[in-house]
Amino acid sequence: MVATRIHKTFVSFHHEDEYYKNIFCRMMGNSIVDKSVDDGDIDPYGNTETIRQKIRDDFSADATVTVALVGTCTWQRKHVDWEIGSSLRNTKRNARCGLLGILLPTHPDFEQEYSLYRVPPRLADNCGGAVPFAHIYHWPDPWNTSSVQQWIHWAFQRRMQHVYNSRPQFGRNRSGPCRAG
């Protein structure tokens, strides 16, 4: 087991899953530095480019790992797409983050093999190949902080591998029912 390292962690989630985001941060305690956007930090109806810039420059800029909490409709959310996209950039001002996804108990694929069609597309793009950049795990039940710390550290170690981030960013939330299959 690697010695515990504290990582600046950006948690990306759909607002309907805020309950799990709060549990995640509480259970991880001092083993992460939470760099997430909270309600009221950004005007969700503001200018698109301003929102993207605030996510990139004010929240994910100094994070080292992004954890995407994946609930039922997370794959549809433009802000989740923008947050993951910002995390994958590697510029002078914003270093690339490691990336991992955690399927929440509310996700239709929880505790079984997940469908790439029910996770955020930009996350799914980076989960394949011989040496995937990102991995998707299941919400630990019972909670195991050591395992989650290890997942975060592994994502941190992979952060300079090749990523796929050329997919066009969502212009708006995807519509329609959440994918059932």
C-alpha positions in Angstrom: 0.0 0.0 0.0 1.3 3.4 -1.0 1.6 6.0 1.8 -1.5 8.2 2.0 -1.2 11.3 -0.2 -3.6 14.2 -0.1 -4.8 15.2 -3.5 -6.6 18.4 -4.5 -9.7 16.8 -5.8 -12.4 18.3 -8.0 -15.7 16.5 -7.6 -17.9 16.7 -10.7 -21.6 15.7 -10.2 -25.2 16.4 -11.3 -27.0 18.6 -8.8 -29.5 15.8 -8.2 -26.6 13.8 -6.8 -25.4 16.4 -4.3 -26.4 14.1 -1.4 -23.6 11.7 -2.6 -21.1 14.5 -3.2 -21.6 15.6 0.4 -21.2 12.0 1.7 -18.1 11.6 -0.5 -16.4 14.7 0.9 -17.4 13.9 4.5 -16.1 10.3 4.2 -12.9 11.4 2.6 -12.4 14.0 5.3 -8.8 15.4 5.4 -7.6 12.8 2.9 -8.5 15.2 0.0 -8.7 18.9 -0.6 -12.1 19.6 -2.1 -11.9 21.9 -5.1 -15.5 21.5 -6.2 -18.1 24.0 -7.3 -20.8 24.5 -4.7 -24.3 25.9 -5.2 -24.1 29.7 -5.6 -20.4 29.7 -6.7 -21.3 30.1 -10.4 -24.5 31.6 -12.0 -25.8 28.5 -13.9 -27.7 30.9 -16.3 -24.7 33.1 -17.0 -22.7 33.4 -20.2 -21.4 30.0 -21.4 -17.8 31.0 -21.9 -17.7 32.8 -18.5 -19.0 29.7 -16.8 -16.4 27.5 -18.5 -13.7 29.9 -17.6 -14.7 30.1 -14.0 -14.8 26.2 -13.8 -11.3 26.1 -15.4 -9.6 29.0 -13.7 -11.3 29.2 -10.3 -11.9 25.6 -9.4 -10.1 22.9 -11.4 -7.0 25.0 -12.1 -5.0 23.6 -9.2 -6.8 20.3 -8.7 -4.7 17.2 -9.4 -7.6 14.7 -9.8 -11.2 14.9 -11.0 -13.7 12.5 -9.5 -17.0 12.2 -11.6 -19.8 11.0 -9.5 -22.1 9.2 -12.0 -25.8 9.0 -11.2 -28.7 8.2 -13.5 -28.7 11.4 -15.6 -25.1 12.6 -15.2 -24.3 11.7 -18.8 -26.7 14.5 -20.0 -25.3 17.4 -18.0 -23.3 20.2 -19.8 -21.6 21.3 -16.7 -20.2 17.8 -16.0 -19.0 17.7 -19.6 -17.3 21.1 -19.2 -15.8 20.1 -15.9 -14.3 16.9 -17.3 -13.1 18.7 -20.4 -11.4 21.4 -18.3 -9.7 18.7 -16.2 -8.3 17.0 -19.3 -6.6 20.1 -20.6 -2.9 20.5 -20.1 -1.8 24.2 -20.4 0.6 26.5 -18.7 -2.2 27.8 -16.5 -4.1 24.6 -16.0 -2.3 21.3 -15.6 -4.1 18.1 -16.5 -5.9 16.2 -13.8 -6.2 12.5 -13.3 -9.7 11.3 -13.9 -11.9 8.6 -12.4 -15.6 7.9 -12.3 -17.7 6.4 -9.4 -21.1 4.9 -10.2 -23.5 5.9 -7.6 -26.1 3.5 -6.0 -28.7 5.4 -8.0 -27.1 4.5 -11.4 -29.0 1.8 -13.3 -25.7 -0.2 -13.8 -24.7 0.0 -10.1 -23.1 -3.4 -9.0 -22.9 -4.7 -12.5 -20.9 -4.1 -15.7 -21.7 -0.5 -16.7 -22.8 0.7 -20.2 -20.6 3.4 -21.8 -23.9 4.9 -23.0 -24.9 5.7 -19.4 -21.8 7.6 -18.3 -20.6 11.1 -19.4 -19.3 10.7 -22.9 -16.0 12.4 -22.3 -15.3 10.1 -19.3 -16.3 7.1 -21.5 -13.9 8.2 -24.2 -11.0 7.9 -21.8 -11.8 4.5 -20.3 -10.9 2.2 -23.2 -7.7 1.0 -24.9 -4.8 -1.0 -23.7 -3.8 1.6 -21.2 -6.9 3.6 -20.2 -6.5 7.1 -18.9 -9.6 6.8 -16.7 -11.3 4.1 -14.7 -14.9 3.8 -13.4 -15.5 2.2 -10.0 -18.7 1.4 -8.1 -19.6 3.4 -5.0 -18.1 1.4 -2.1 -20.6 -0.1 0.2 -19.6 -0.3 3.0 -17.5 2.8 2.6 -13.7 2.2 2.3 -11.7 5.4 2.4 -8.4 3.5 1.8 -9.7 2.1 -1.5 -11.0 5.4 -2.7 -7.7 7.1 -1.7 -5.9 4.4 -3.8 -8.3 5.1 -6.8 -7.5 8.8 -6.6 -3.8 8.2 -6.3 -3.8 5.9 -9.3 -5.7 8.5 -11.3 -3.1 11.1 -10.2 -0.3 8.8 -11.5 -2.0 8.4 -14.9 -2.6 12.1 -15.4 0.1 12.6 -18.0 -1.0 9.7 -20.2 -2.6 10.3 -23.6 -6.2 11.6 -23.3 -9.1 12.0 -25.7 -10.6 15.5 -25.3 -11.5 16.5 -28.9 -15.2 15.7 -28.6 -17.2 19.0 -29.0 -18.3 20.3 -25.7 -22.0 20.1 -24.9 -23.7 23.4 -25.9 -26.6 22.6 -23.6 -27.9 19.7 -21.5 -28.9 16.6 -23.4 -32.6 16.2 -23.4 -34.8 13.1 -23.3 -35.2 10.4 -20.7 -32.1 9.0 -19.0 -30.8 6.1 -21.0 -32.2 2.7 -20.0 -30.0 0.6 -22.3 
